[in-house]
Amino acid sequence: MIHAAKAKQGCKYLFGDKEVISMESGVVVRVRPIDHSEPYPLGRDITVKVSWLRPLPMKYHGGEVPQ
């Protein structure tokens, strides 16, 4: 799934069918679901293995998937 061995803090990933943002860097990380329909779009954190995540393009990186 993910090419890198570690997730990067602050990067967006797909976890199942949900967009999430990584709260830390590592192989097992806390992520928070992103729900733009809510006033505060970050949900409760979930601890996941990086192998369960798929990187998503980010505007900060010019629409590219961070390396």
C-alpha positions in Angstrom: 0.0 0.0 0.0 2.3 2.8 1.2 5.7 2.9 -0.4 7.6 4.5 2.5 8.3 2.5 5.7 7.0 5.5 7.8 4.1 7.8 7.7 4.9 11.5 8.0 3.4 13.9 10.5 0.9 16.3 8.9 0.4 14.4 5.7 -2.9 13.1 4.4 -3.7 9.5 3.9 -6.6 7.3 2.9 -7.6 4.8 5.6 -10.3 2.6 4.2 -12.7 5.1 2.7 -11.8 8.0 5.0 -9.3 10.8 4.6 -7.1 11.1 7.6 -4.1 13.2 8.7 -1.1 11.8 10.5 -0.5 13.3 14.0 3.0 11.8 14.2 5.7 10.1 12.1 6.4 6.4 12.4 5.4 2.9 11.5 2.5 2.8 14.0 0.9 6.3 14.2 -2.1 8.2 15.5 -4.3 9.6 12.7 -7.4 11.8 12.8 -10.3 11.5 10.3 -11.1 14.6 8.3 -14.8 15.5 8.0 -15.2 18.9 6.2 -19.0 18.9 7.0 -18.1 19.6 10.7 -17.2 23.0 12.1 -14.0 21.4 13.5 -13.1 18.9 10.8 -10.7 16.6 12.8 -12.3 13.6 14.6 -10.9 11.5 17.4 -7.5 10.0 16.9 -7.1 6.3 15.9 -3.8 4.3 16.1 -3.0 2.5 12.9 -0.2 0.7 11.1 1.3 2.6 8.2 0.7 -0.4 6.0 -3.1 0.3 6.4 -2.6 3.8 4.9 -2.5 5.0 1.3 -0.8 8.5 0.7 -3.0 11.2 -0.8 -1.9 14.3 -2.9 -1.6 17.5 -0.9 -2.0 21.1 -2.0 1.1 22.0 0.1 3.2 19.8 -2.1 1.7 21.2 -5.4 -0.9 18.4 -5.6 1.8 15.7 -5.5 2.0 12.8 -3.1 4.7 13.6 -0.5 7.8 11.4 -0.7 
